[in-house]
Amino acid sequence: MIVLREPQNGQYATQQIIYEGAIVPLAFLDIQVLVERLLA
């Protein structure tokens, strides 16, 4: 999964490639989403 953050001038300043584990949406810090579940 590719996570893009910090949009600036039509591009993203931060890009992460995540294969496993959990991601936390910045807007909902109390929620964790398992990457494996999204990619299954």
JODA-V668103 format. One record per residue. N is the residue number from 1. RES is the residue in one letter. SS is DSSP state (a for helix, b for strand, c for the rest). PHI is phi in whole degrees, -180 to 180 (NA if undefined). NEAR is the number of other C-alpha atoms within 12 Angstrom. Layout:
BEGIN
n = <N/N>
res = <RES/RES>
ss = <SS/SS>
phi = <PHI/PHI>
near = <NEAR/NEAR>
END
This chain:
BEGIN
n = <1/2/3/4/5/6/7/8/9/10/11/12/13/14/15/16/17/18/19/20/21/22/23/24/25/26/27/28/29/30/31/32/33/34/35/36/37/38/39/40>
res = <M/I/V/L/R/E/P/Q/N/G/Q/Y/A/T/Q/Q/I/I/Y/E/G/A/I/V/P/L/A/F/L/D/I/Q/V/L/V/E/R/L/L/A>
ss = <c/b/b/b/b/b/b/b/c/c/b/b/b/b/b/b/b/c/c/c/c/b/b/c/c/c/c/c/c/c/c/c/b/b/a/a/a/a/a/c>
phi = <NA/-104/-108/-111/-140/61/-65/-146/54/80/-132/-110/-78/-126/-134/-125/-107/-121/-104/-155/100/-128/-116/-124/-62/-62/-78/-136/-65/-91/-115/-117/-118/-76/-62/-57/-69/-72/-89/-75>
near = <20/16/20/19/17/14/12/10/7/9/11/14/13/13/14/15/14/18/17/17/16/19/26/15/15/14/10/10/11/10/12/17/20/18/19/15/14/16/14/9>
END
